[in-house]
Amino acid sequence: MRILTIGFDDEFTKELEIELEKYFICIVDVARDLYDATNFTDFRHYELIIVVDEGEKYTLEKYSNEVKKKKRETKIIVLTANEKNQIALFGLGVDDVLVNFIDSPEVIAVRVLSNMRKLFGTQIDVGKLVIDIANKKIEYDDKIVSLNGKTFDILAYLALREDRVFSKDEIINALWEEPEYVSDNTVEVAINQIRKRLKSILGFQVIHTVRRRGYKFSYEK
């Protein structure tokens, strides 16, 4: 999962990333302000954006609308020190508002978890297939399947979003630090490795190609 933070300093963002990694496989980008954030969202896809409220309601509303127009599934959480701003901020179309916890990465991470619960999981159990995200292990009917690095991350990413179709570009944006330098061929090679190794153990495919759209995880014998 790719996350954009807006308005945090680098040190706090690192602390927040440590907390988030307890729950998600994630990459966190850092923008100084809403203007800087447009440089990220113009070229990268985000499933979550966390913004520190700086009182620029019109700018935040405009930015929120642009993000949702590009990808309506993107969640936006706003942090504010002023409880009176809650109603106004929700009125801007954001998904959640967190009050008075701007300096608490632990609380922010738990709130993120509540918003992104469908994408949370330290272990995925589908039939006899077990994907242990925390320990990066895969088992099927007590047999070990060896997948490492980005091949494991791609499988876990798709499995957590079962039956949803993702393009190569979306997968790259979600799982690589600098997606601009990663080619589509990298994903194709990784997908082929996943298919080959899983089929040798399972006897059937769980990663399916949806023509002209991308790939999806579907556990169908």
GROMACS elastic network, one bead per residue, 0.5 to 0.9 nm:
[ bonds ]
;  ai    aj funct       b0    kb
    1    24     6  0.71846   500
    1    25     6  0.61148   500
    1    27     6  0.63125   500
    1    28     6  0.85647   500
    1    46     6  0.74755   500
    1    47     6  0.63886   500
    1    48     6  0.80129   500
    1   119     6  0.85590   500
    1   157     6  0.76364   500
    1   173     6  0.85378   500
    1   175     6  0.66855   500
    2    25     6  0.87004   500
    2    26     6  0.55629   500
    2    28     6  0.60190   500
    2    29     6  0.76842   500
    2    44     6  0.88118   500
    2    45     6  0.73043   500
    2    46     6  0.51734   500
    2    47     6  0.60114   500
    2    48     6  0.69296   500
    2    49     6  0.88417   500
    2   173     6  0.69973   500
    2   175     6  0.70175   500
    2   176     6  0.87803   500
    3    26     6  0.70405   500
    3    27     6  0.60988   500
    3    29     6  0.62182   500
    3    30     6  0.87000   500
    3    45     6  0.88709   500
    3    46     6  0.56779   500
    3    47     6  0.63297   500
    3    49     6  0.56936   500
    3    50     6  0.76594   500
    3   174     6  0.85379   500
    4    27     6  0.85110   500
    4    28     6  0.57408   500
    4    30     6  0.59426   500
    4    31     6  0.71600   500
    4    37     6  0.79617   500
    4    40     6  0.81029   500
    4    41     6  0.85402   500
    4    46     6  0.68078   500
    4    47     6  0.86054   500
    4    48     6  0.65222   500
    4    50     6  0.62872   500
    4    51     6  0.83690   500
    5     8     6  0.66669   500
    5    13     6  0.75039   500
    5    28     6  0.71110   500
    5    29     6  0.62486   500
    5    30     6  0.50941   500
    5    31     6  0.60927   500
    5    32     6  0.84193   500
    5    37     6  0.84277   500
    5    48     6  0.86379   500
    5    49     6  0.58722   500
    5    51     6  0.59922   500
    5    52     6  0.82546   500
    6     9     6  0.89005   500
    6    29     6  0.87350   500
    6    30     6  0.62268   500
    6    32     6  0.57724   500
    6    33     6  0.54869   500
    6    34     6  0.66773   500
    6    36     6  0.84059   500
    6    37     6  0.67042   500
    6    49     6  0.76139   500
    6    50     6  0.61701   500
    6    52     6  0.62116   500
    7    30     6  0.80372   500
    7    31     6  0.64980   500
    7    32     6  0.50212   500
    7    33     6  0.51852   500
    7    34     6  0.79053   500
    7    50     6  0.87490   500
    7    51     6  0.63678   500
    7    52     6  0.53320   500
    7    53     6  0.81234   500
    7    54     6  0.83335   500
    8    11     6  0.83024   500
    8    12     6  0.64661   500
    8    13     6  0.62611   500
    8    30     6  0.74696   500
    8    31     6  0.77681   500
    8    32     6  0.69431   500
    8    33     6  0.86261   500
    8    51     6  0.82109   500
    8    52     6  0.71123   500
    9    12     6  0.55813   500
    9    13     6  0.62842   500
    9    14     6  0.88851   500
    9    30     6  0.82110   500
    9    32     6  0.77244   500
   10    13     6  0.50782   500
   10    14     6  0.63049   500
   10    15     6  0.88502   500
   10    30     6  0.73425   500
   11    14     6  0.52532   500
   11    15     6  0.65573   500
   11    16     6  0.88087   500
   12    15     6  0.50766   500
   12    16     6  0.61837   500
   12    17     6  0.85859   500
   12   103     6  0.79864   500
   12   105     6  0.75413   500
   13    17     6  0.60256   500
   13    18     6  0.86275   500
   13    28     6  0.79981   500
   13    29     6  0.87444   500
   13    30     6  0.74169   500
   13   105     6  0.82793   500
   14    17     6  0.50333   500
   14    18     6  0.63372   500
   14    19     6  0.88312   500
   14    28     6  0.86470   500
   15    18     6  0.52300   500
   15    19     6  0.65543   500
   15    20     6  0.88292   500
   15   105     6  0.64419   500
   15   106     6  0.86895   500
   16    19     6  0.51376   500
   16    20     6  0.61599   500
   16    21     6  0.86246   500
   16   104     6  0.83622   500
   16   106     6  0.71784   500
   16   108     6  0.76632   500
   16   109     6  0.68634   500
   17    21     6  0.60561   500
   17    22     6  0.88448   500
   17    26     6  0.80651   500
   17    27     6  0.79979   500
   17    28     6  0.66375   500
   17   105     6  0.83742   500
   17   109     6  0.84602   500
   18    21     6  0.53035   500
   18    22     6  0.69527   500
   18   105     6  0.87956   500
   19    22     6  0.55557   500
   19    23     6  0.76964   500
   19   105     6  0.67091   500
   19   106     6  0.60839   500
   19   108     6  0.86965   500
   19   109     6  0.59347   500
   19   110     6  0.85400   500
   20    23     6  0.55971   500
   20    24     6  0.60714   500
   20    25     6  0.82688   500
   20    26     6  0.74951   500
   20   105     6  0.85960   500
   20   106     6  0.83834   500
   20   108     6  0.87168   500
   20   109     6  0.53569   500
   20   110     6  0.81531   500
   20   112     6  0.80718   500
   20   113     6  0.82521   500
   21    25     6  0.60093   500
   21    26     6  0.64559   500
   21    27     6  0.88958   500
   22    25     6  0.83787   500
   22   109     6  0.88717   500
   22   122     6  0.85268   500
   22   134     6  0.82070   500
   23    26     6  0.88999   500
   23   109     6  0.84057   500
   23   110     6  0.88686   500
   23   113     6  0.72680   500
   23   120     6  0.61535   500
   23   121     6  0.67064   500
   23   122     6  0.68048   500
   23   134     6  0.86114   500
   24   113     6  0.86642   500
   24   119     6  0.77567   500
   24   120     6  0.61509   500
   24   121     6  0.72044   500
   24   122     6  0.78196   500
   24   133     6  0.87445   500
   25   133     6  0.82025   500
   25   153     6  0.75381   500
   25   156     6  0.85708   500
   25   157     6  0.79141   500
   25   175     6  0.81810   500
   26   174     6  0.75482   500
   26   175     6  0.71810   500
   27   174     6  0.71803   500
   27   175     6  0.67838   500
   27   176     6  0.75116   500
   27   177     6  0.65897   500
   28   177     6  0.84442   500
   29    40     6  0.82262   500
   29   177     6  0.85018   500
   30    37     6  0.81237   500
   30    40     6  0.89015   500
   31    34     6  0.74214   500
   31    35     6  0.84709   500
   31    36     6  0.55380   500
   31    37     6  0.51200   500
   31    38     6  0.87499   500
   31    39     6  0.85962   500
   31    40     6  0.77227   500
   32    35     6  0.80421   500
   32    36     6  0.58928   500
   32    37     6  0.72021   500
   33    36     6  0.52634   500
   33    37     6  0.60847   500
   33    38     6  0.89884   500
   33    51     6  0.85517   500
   33    52     6  0.86912   500
   34    38     6  0.65579   500
   34    51     6  0.83678   500
   34    59     6  0.75105   500
   34    60     6  0.72457   500
   34    63     6  0.72539   500
   35    38     6  0.55932   500
   35    39     6  0.74479   500
   35    59     6  0.87878   500
   35    63     6  0.88084   500
   36    39     6  0.55354   500
   36    40     6  0.73105   500
   37    40     6  0.52627   500
   37    41     6  0.63439   500
   37    42     6  0.85337   500
   37    63     6  0.87995   500
   38    41     6  0.50905   500
   38    42     6  0.57274   500
   38    43     6  0.86121   500
   38    63     6  0.77799   500
   38    67     6  0.89989   500
   39    42     6  0.55812   500
   39    43     6  0.70239   500
   39    44     6  0.87766   500
   40    43     6  0.56868   500
   40    44     6  0.57648   500
   40    45     6  0.84303   500
   41    44     6  0.51319   500
   41    45     6  0.64317   500
   41    46     6  0.73462   500
   41    67     6  0.71982   500
   41    70     6  0.88527   500
   42    45     6  0.82814   500
   42    67     6  0.88757   500
   42    70     6  0.89206   500
   43   180     6  0.86154   500
   44   170     6  0.85238   500
   44   173     6  0.60902   500
   44   174     6  0.86693   500
   44   179     6  0.79935   500
   44   180     6  0.87688   500
   45    70     6  0.87968   500
   45    71     6  0.78096   500
   45    74     6  0.85097   500
   45   169     6  0.87053   500
   45   170     6  0.66442   500
   45   173     6  0.59557   500
   45   174     6  0.72021   500
   46    49     6  0.68959   500
   46    67     6  0.89865   500
   46    71     6  0.82612   500
   46    74     6  0.62021   500
   46    75     6  0.84070   500
   46   173     6  0.78568   500
   46   174     6  0.73270   500
   47    71     6  0.85367   500
   47    73     6  0.68405   500
   47    75     6  0.60996   500
   47    76     6  0.86613   500
   47   116     6  0.89134   500
   47   174     6  0.82766   500
   48    73     6  0.87788   500
   48    74     6  0.54686   500
   48    76     6  0.58965   500
   48    77     6  0.77174   500
   48   112     6  0.84963   500
   48   116     6  0.84225   500
   49    74     6  0.73595   500
   49    75     6  0.62165   500
   49    77     6  0.62784   500
   49    78     6  0.84187   500
   50    75     6  0.84636   500
   50    76     6  0.59368   500
   50    78     6  0.58650   500
   50    79     6  0.74519   500
   50   112     6  0.88975   500
   51    54     6  0.88825   500
   51    60     6  0.89814   500
   51    76     6  0.74777   500
   51    77     6  0.62389   500
   51    79     6  0.60760   500
   51    80     6  0.87743   500
   52    77     6  0.87032   500
   52    78     6  0.58127   500
   52    80     6  0.62643   500
   52    81     6  0.89508   500
   52   102     6  0.75200   500
   53    56     6  0.74428   500
   53    57     6  0.84117   500
   53    60     6  0.83580   500
   53    78     6  0.61947   500
   53    79     6  0.57093   500
   53    80     6  0.50959   500
   53    81     6  0.78917   500
   53    89     6  0.87776   500
   54    57     6  0.82181   500
   54    80     6  0.78555   500
   55    58     6  0.88507   500
   55    60     6  0.85642   500
   55    80     6  0.89015   500
   55    85     6  0.88052   500
   56    59     6  0.54679   500
   56    60     6  0.61109   500
   56    61     6  0.86071   500
   57    60     6  0.50913   500
   57    61     6  0.59959   500
   57    62     6  0.85278   500
   57    88     6  0.83574   500
   57    89     6  0.76347   500
   57    92     6  0.77854   500
   58    61     6  0.51086   500
   58    62     6  0.61469   500
   58    63     6  0.85436   500
   58    92     6  0.85816   500
   59    62     6  0.51511   500
   59    63     6  0.60841   500
   59    64     6  0.85087   500
   60    63     6  0.50443   500
   60    64     6  0.59440   500
   60    65     6  0.85062   500
   60    89     6  0.88284   500
   60    92     6  0.75403   500
   61    64     6  0.50861   500
   61    65     6  0.61443   500
   61    66     6  0.86245   500
   61    89     6  0.85243   500
   61    91     6  0.87493   500
   61    92     6  0.50907   500
   61    93     6  0.72411   500
   61    94     6  0.83969   500
   62    65     6  0.52207   500
   62    66     6  0.62644   500
   62    67     6  0.87247   500
   62    92     6  0.85837   500
   63    66     6  0.51377   500
   63    67     6  0.62190   500
   63    68     6  0.86743   500
   64    67     6  0.51724   500
   64    68     6  0.61662   500
   64    69     6  0.84916   500
   64    76     6  0.75735   500
   64    92     6  0.73946   500
   64    93     6  0.68536   500
   64    94     6  0.68165   500
   65    68     6  0.52047   500
   65    69     6  0.59848   500
   65    70     6  0.85989   500
   65    92     6  0.83496   500
   65    93     6  0.75018   500
   66    69     6  0.51124   500
   66    70     6  0.62840   500
   66    71     6  0.87031   500
   67    70     6  0.52417   500
   67    71     6  0.61772   500
   67    72     6  0.72347   500
   67    74     6  0.72943   500
   67    76     6  0.89197   500
   68    71     6  0.50472   500
   68    73     6  0.71734   500
   68    74     6  0.64992   500
   68    75     6  0.84759   500
   68    93     6  0.89042   500
   69    72     6  0.58924   500
   70    74     6  0.88404   500
   71    74     6  0.58233   500
   72    75     6  0.80674   500
   75    94     6  0.74564   500
   75    95     6  0.59590   500
   75    96     6  0.82766   500
   75   115     6  0.78228   500
   75   116     6  0.82269   500
   76    93     6  0.85834   500
   76    94     6  0.52550   500
   76    95     6  0.53116   500
   76    96     6  0.67377   500
   76    97     6  0.87758   500
   77    94     6  0.63794   500
   77    95     6  0.58516   500
   77    97     6  0.57242   500
   77    98     6  0.73418   500
   77   111     6  0.89802   500
   77   112     6  0.80038   500
   77   115     6  0.88079   500
   78    89     6  0.76934   500
   78    90     6  0.89891   500
   78    94     6  0.72347   500
   78    95     6  0.81732   500
   78    96     6  0.63585   500
   78    98     6  0.62250   500
   78    99     6  0.85928   500
   79    96     6  0.86568   500
   79    97     6  0.58450   500
   79    99     6  0.59845   500
   79   100     6  0.75649   500
   79   101     6  0.72853   500
   79   102     6  0.60092   500
   79   108     6  0.87641   500
   80    83     6  0.72017   500
   80    85     6  0.73388   500
   80    86     6  0.79164   500
   80    97     6  0.72723   500
   80    98     6  0.63193   500
   80    99     6  0.51102   500
   80   100     6  0.62996   500
   80   101     6  0.78819   500
   80   102     6  0.69184   500
   81    85     6  0.84868   500
   81    98     6  0.85272   500
   81    99     6  0.56521   500
   81   101     6  0.75373   500
   81   102     6  0.70722   500
   82    85     6  0.56355   500
   82    86     6  0.76803   500
   82    99     6  0.67232   500
   82   100     6  0.71843   500
   83    86     6  0.57755   500
   83    87     6  0.88096   500
   83    98     6  0.88865   500
   83    99     6  0.59131   500
   83   100     6  0.76010   500
   84    87     6  0.71946   500
   84    88     6  0.81050   500
   85    88     6  0.54089   500
   85    89     6  0.60231   500
   85    90     6  0.86817   500
   85    99     6  0.88886   500
   86    89     6  0.52067   500
   86    90     6  0.62448   500
   86    91     6  0.85811   500
   86    97     6  0.63377   500
   86    98     6  0.82142   500
   86    99     6  0.77370   500
   87    90     6  0.52339   500
   87    91     6  0.61996   500
   87    92     6  0.89545   500
   87    97     6  0.89224   500
   88    92     6  0.67067   500
   89    92     6  0.52366   500
   89    93     6  0.74193   500
   89    94     6  0.68452   500
   89    96     6  0.86231   500
   89    97     6  0.71511   500
   90    93     6  0.56387   500
   90    94     6  0.55151   500
   90    95     6  0.70614   500
   90    96     6  0.70053   500
   90    97     6  0.70362   500
   91    94     6  0.74274   500
   94    97     6  0.76359   500
   95   115     6  0.82933   500
   96   111     6  0.88929   500
   96   115     6  0.79767   500
   98   101     6  0.66739   500
   98   102     6  0.79516   500
   98   108     6  0.78662   500
   98   111     6  0.80112   500
   99   102     6  0.74612   500
  100   103     6  0.80197   500
  100   104     6  0.88554   500
  101   104     6  0.52649   500
  101   105     6  0.80548   500
  101   107     6  0.68231   500
  101   108     6  0.70982   500
  102   105     6  0.77084   500
  102   107     6  0.88785   500
  102   108     6  0.77421   500
  103   107     6  0.89325   500
  103   108     6  0.87544   500
  104   107     6  0.55239   500
  104   108     6  0.63562   500
  104   109     6  0.87303   500
  105   108     6  0.50452   500
  105   109     6  0.60156   500
  105   110     6  0.86427   500
  106   109     6  0.52263   500
  106   110     6  0.63886   500
  106   111     6  0.87433   500
  107   110     6  0.51801   500
  107   111     6  0.61947   500
  107   112     6  0.85779   500
  108   111     6  0.50719   500
  108   112     6  0.61192   500
  108   113     6  0.86033   500
  109   113     6  0.62246   500
  109   114     6  0.88174   500
  110   114     6  0.64057   500
  110   115     6  0.88360   500
  111   114     6  0.50984   500
  111   115     6  0.64549   500
  111   116     6  0.86659   500
  112   115     6  0.51563   500
  112   116     6  0.60277   500
  112   117     6  0.81208   500
  113   116     6  0.50890   500
  113   117     6  0.53143   500
  113   118     6  0.88319   500
  113   119     6  0.85089   500
  113   120     6  0.69492   500
  114   117     6  0.53004   500
  114   118     6  0.88704   500
  115   118     6  0.82636   500
  116   119     6  0.55374   500
  116   120     6  0.65899   500
  117   121     6  0.81196   500
  118   121     6  0.81884   500
  118   160     6  0.76631   500
  118   161     6  0.79473   500
  119   157     6  0.85222   500
  119   160     6  0.57187   500
  119   161     6  0.67595   500
  120   123     6  0.89954   500
  120   160     6  0.74174   500
  121   124     6  0.65903   500
  121   132     6  0.88336   500
  121   133     6  0.73471   500
  121   134     6  0.86268   500
  121   160     6  0.73801   500
  122   131     6  0.84203   500
  122   132     6  0.62075   500
  122   134     6  0.52059   500
  122   135     6  0.84516   500
  123   130     6  0.70041   500
  123   131     6  0.55815   500
  123   133     6  0.54527   500
  123   134     6  0.71198   500
  124   129     6  0.79443   500
  124   130     6  0.56666   500
  124   132     6  0.64755   500
  124   133     6  0.76104   500
  124   156     6  0.81800   500
  124   159     6  0.75091   500
  124   160     6  0.72824   500
  125   128     6  0.71566   500
  125   129     6  0.58622   500
  125   131     6  0.65757   500
  125   132     6  0.86130   500
  126   129     6  0.51691   500
  126   130     6  0.64973   500
  126   131     6  0.84958   500
  126   159     6  0.89878   500
  126   219     6  0.70871   500
  127   130     6  0.80064   500
  127   140     6  0.87684   500
  127   219     6  0.78909   500
  128   139     6  0.79848   500
  128   140     6  0.54153   500
  128   141     6  0.54205   500
  128   142     6  0.83879   500
  129   138     6  0.74427   500
  129   139     6  0.59163   500
  129   141     6  0.69258   500
  129   142     6  0.89152   500
  129   202     6  0.84086   500
  130   137     6  0.81391   500
  130   138     6  0.57094   500
  130   139     6  0.51686   500
  130   140     6  0.62533   500
  130   141     6  0.86123   500
  131   136     6  0.74070   500
  131   137     6  0.60843   500
  131   139     6  0.66528   500
  131   140     6  0.88022   500
  131   155     6  0.87559   500
  131   156     6  0.71394   500
  131   159     6  0.85960   500
  132   135     6  0.56770   500
  132   136     6  0.54766   500
  132   138     6  0.60477   500
  132   139     6  0.82652   500
  132   156     6  0.87137   500
  133   137     6  0.68097   500
  133   138     6  0.84881   500
  133   152     6  0.86520   500
  133   153     6  0.84552   500
  133   156     6  0.68914   500
  134   137     6  0.80910   500
  136   147     6  0.81643   500
  136   148     6  0.75760   500
  136   149     6  0.88652   500
  136   152     6  0.71104   500
  136   153     6  0.85418   500
  137   144     6  0.76545   500
  137   145     6  0.75136   500
  137   146     6  0.75243   500
  137   147     6  0.77443   500
  137   148     6  0.87408   500
  137   152     6  0.85106   500
  138   143     6  0.83386   500
  138   144     6  0.59267   500
  138   145     6  0.52228   500
  138   146     6  0.69514   500
  138   147     6  0.76040   500
  138   152     6  0.87441   500
  139   142     6  0.56936   500
  139   143     6  0.52591   500
  139   145     6  0.57163   500
  139   146     6  0.88107   500
  140   143     6  0.50825   500
  140   144     6  0.65809   500
  140   145     6  0.72856   500
  140   198     6  0.88891   500
  140   201     6  0.71999   500
  140   202     6  0.69377   500
  141   144     6  0.85548   500
  141   202     6  0.86572   500
  143   201     6  0.75501   500
  144   201     6  0.85129   500
  145   197     6  0.69150   500
  145   198     6  0.68383   500
  145   201     6  0.72340   500
  146   152     6  0.87329   500
  146   197     6  0.74187   500
  146   198     6  0.88225   500
  147   150     6  0.85689   500
  147   151     6  0.60997   500
  147   152     6  0.52406   500
  147   193     6  0.84214   500
  147   194     6  0.73244   500
  147   197     6  0.78923   500
  148   151     6  0.58201   500
  148   152     6  0.51639   500
  148   153     6  0.79669   500
  149   152     6  0.56285   500
  149   153     6  0.64984   500
  149   154     6  0.89151   500
  150   154     6  0.59651   500
  150   155     6  0.84909   500
  150   175     6  0.76502   500
  150   176     6  0.85537   500
  150   190     6  0.74068   500
  151   154     6  0.52876   500
  151   155     6  0.63811   500
  151   156     6  0.87509   500
  151   187     6  0.85854   500
  151   189     6  0.89927   500
  151   190     6  0.52627   500
  151   191     6  0.71507   500
  151   193     6  0.72984   500
  151   194     6  0.64294   500
  152   155     6  0.52097   500
  152   156     6  0.61860   500
  152   157     6  0.85200   500
  152   190     6  0.89124   500
  152   194     6  0.79107   500
  153   156     6  0.51290   500
  153   157     6  0.59272   500
  153   158     6  0.85855   500
  153   175     6  0.73220   500
  154   157     6  0.50445   500
  154   158     6  0.61941   500
  154   159     6  0.84456   500
  154   171     6  0.72878   500
  154   175     6  0.75591   500
  154   187     6  0.85060   500
  154   190     6  0.78971   500
  154   191     6  0.78802   500
  154   194     6  0.87036   500
  155   158     6  0.53591   500
  155   159     6  0.59617   500
  155   160     6  0.85741   500
  155   191     6  0.82694   500
  155   194     6  0.72520   500
  155   207     6  0.81243   500
  155   217     6  0.78465   500
  156   159     6  0.50389   500
  156   160     6  0.60610   500
  156   161     6  0.86261   500
  157   160     6  0.55012   500
  157   161     6  0.66774   500
  157   162     6  0.89857   500
  157   171     6  0.82337   500
  157   174     6  0.85911   500
  157   175     6  0.84850   500
  158   161     6  0.51005   500
  158   162     6  0.61254   500
  158   163     6  0.82033   500
  158   164     6  0.76637   500
  158   165     6  0.83818   500
  158   166     6  0.79897   500
  158   171     6  0.87320   500
  158   207     6  0.82891   500
  158   215     6  0.81804   500
  158   216     6  0.62338   500
  158   217     6  0.54137   500
  158   218     6  0.88958   500
  159   162     6  0.50010   500
  159   163     6  0.82534   500
  159   206     6  0.89073   500
  159   207     6  0.88948   500
  159   216     6  0.81112   500
  159   217     6  0.54257   500
  159   218     6  0.77149   500
  159   219     6  0.89809   500
  160   217     6  0.85403   500
  161   164     6  0.57369   500
  161   165     6  0.85327   500
  161   216     6  0.81651   500
  161   217     6  0.74285   500
  162   165     6  0.84960   500
  162   216     6  0.68296   500
  162   217     6  0.51435   500
  162   218     6  0.59221   500
  162   219     6  0.83058   500
  163   216     6  0.55271   500
  163   217     6  0.55558   500
  163   218     6  0.54527   500
  163   219     6  0.87926   500
  164   215     6  0.81420   500
  164   216     6  0.56495   500
  164   217     6  0.73216   500
  164   218     6  0.87447   500
  165   209     6  0.86471   500
  165   210     6  0.72490   500
  165   213     6  0.69968   500
  165   214     6  0.59589   500
  165   215     6  0.53234   500
  165   217     6  0.80153   500
  166   169     6  0.80044   500
  166   170     6  0.59579   500
  166   171     6  0.65185   500
  166   213     6  0.70267   500
  166   214     6  0.51526   500
  166   215     6  0.53957   500
  166   216     6  0.64353   500
  167   170     6  0.52034   500
  167   171     6  0.63974   500
  167   172     6  0.86851   500
  167   212     6  0.85779   500
  167   213     6  0.57113   500
  167   215     6  0.64082   500
  168   171     6  0.51575   500
  168   172     6  0.61377   500
  168   173     6  0.85721   500
  168   183     6  0.88954   500
  168   184     6  0.60203   500
  168   185     6  0.89150   500
  168   187     6  0.63903   500
  168   188     6  0.80677   500
  168   213     6  0.86328   500
  168   214     6  0.62272   500
  168   215     6  0.77918   500
  169   172     6  0.51494   500
  169   173     6  0.61027   500
  169   174     6  0.85995   500
  169   179     6  0.82803   500
  169   183     6  0.88024   500
  169   184     6  0.72179   500
  169   187     6  0.89654   500
  170   173     6  0.51013   500
  170   174     6  0.61467   500
  170   175     6  0.87310   500
  171   174     6  0.51842   500
  171   175     6  0.62337   500
  171   176     6  0.83203   500
  171   187     6  0.77909   500
  172   175     6  0.54417   500
  172   176     6  0.56197   500
  172   177     6  0.88315   500
  172   178     6  0.87033   500
  172   179     6  0.56027   500
  172   180     6  0.86306   500
  172   182     6  0.70294   500
  172   183     6  0.83467   500
  172   184     6  0.80320   500
  172   186     6  0.88659   500
  172   187     6  0.73983   500
  173   176     6  0.60295   500
  173   177     6  0.79176   500
  173   178     6  0.79195   500
  173   179     6  0.53230   500
  173   180     6  0.83090   500
  174   177     6  0.84097   500
  174   179     6  0.82922   500
  175   178     6  0.89936   500
  175   179     6  0.79975   500
  176   179     6  0.52959   500
  176   180     6  0.89555   500
  176   182     6  0.77579   500
  177   180     6  0.89824   500
  178   181     6  0.60192   500
  178   182     6  0.73453   500
  179   182     6  0.52370   500
  179   183     6  0.82513   500
  180   183     6  0.80456   500
  182   185     6  0.83234   500
  182   186     6  0.68025   500
  182   187     6  0.86306   500
  183   186     6  0.55238   500
  183   187     6  0.74411   500
  184   187     6  0.54427   500
  184   188     6  0.64702   500
  184   189     6  0.88744   500
  185   189     6  0.61113   500
  185   190     6  0.85499   500
  186   189     6  0.53165   500
  186   190     6  0.63128   500
  186   191     6  0.87072   500
  187   190     6  0.50584   500
  187   191     6  0.60330   500
  187   192     6  0.85414   500
  188   191     6  0.51510   500
  188   192     6  0.61947   500
  188   193     6  0.86781   500
  189   192     6  0.51870   500
  189   193     6  0.63125   500
  189   194     6  0.87846   500
  190   193     6  0.50807   500
  190   194     6  0.62596   500
  190   195     6  0.86790   500
  191   194     6  0.50809   500
  191   195     6  0.61637   500
  191   196     6  0.85764   500
  191   207     6  0.76462   500
  191   215     6  0.87963   500
  192   195     6  0.51311   500
  192   196     6  0.60617   500
  192   197     6  0.86004   500
  193   196     6  0.51913   500
  193   197     6  0.61560   500
  193   198     6  0.84535   500
  194   197     6  0.54274   500
  194   198     6  0.59686   500
  194   199     6  0.83067   500
  194   207     6  0.79256   500
  195   198     6  0.53268   500
  195   199     6  0.58158   500
  195   200     6  0.83967   500
  195   204     6  0.87605   500
  195   205     6  0.63242   500
  195   206     6  0.74736   500
  195   207     6  0.65712   500
  195   208     6  0.89901   500
  196   199     6  0.54312   500
  196   200     6  0.62494   500
  196   205     6  0.86813   500
  197   200     6  0.53238   500
  197   201     6  0.68236   500
  197   202     6  0.87427   500
  198   201     6  0.53640   500
  198   202     6  0.57464   500
  198   203     6  0.75522   500
  198   204     6  0.76693   500
  198   205     6  0.70931   500
  198   206     6  0.78956   500
  199   204     6  0.50455   500
  199   205     6  0.56833   500
  199   206     6  0.82219   500
  200   203     6  0.57800   500
  200   204     6  0.80992   500
  201   204     6  0.83417   500
  202   205     6  0.75997   500
  202   206     6  0.89715   500
  202   221     6  0.89566   500
  203   221     6  0.83888   500
  204   219     6  0.88909   500
  204   220     6  0.79095   500
  204   221     6  0.60434   500
  205   208     6  0.70730   500
  205   217     6  0.89915   500
  205   218     6  0.82912   500
  205   219     6  0.76828   500
  205   220     6  0.76334   500
  205   221     6  0.76365   500
  206   216     6  0.81266   500
  206   217     6  0.54857   500
  206   218     6  0.51265   500
  206   219     6  0.51017   500
  206   220     6  0.67404   500
  206   221     6  0.83561   500
  207   215     6  0.66614   500
  207   216     6  0.57010   500
  207   218     6  0.63979   500
  207   219     6  0.82097   500
  208   214     6  0.85149   500
  208   215     6  0.55752   500
  208   216     6  0.53788   500
  208   217     6  0.63181   500
  208   218     6  0.70480   500
  209   212     6  0.86051   500
  209   213     6  0.79874   500
  209   214     6  0.58893   500
  209   216     6  0.66333   500
  210   213     6  0.55078   500
  210   214     6  0.52942   500
  210   215     6  0.57022   500
  210   216     6  0.72944   500
  211   214     6  0.66060   500
  211   215     6  0.84961   500
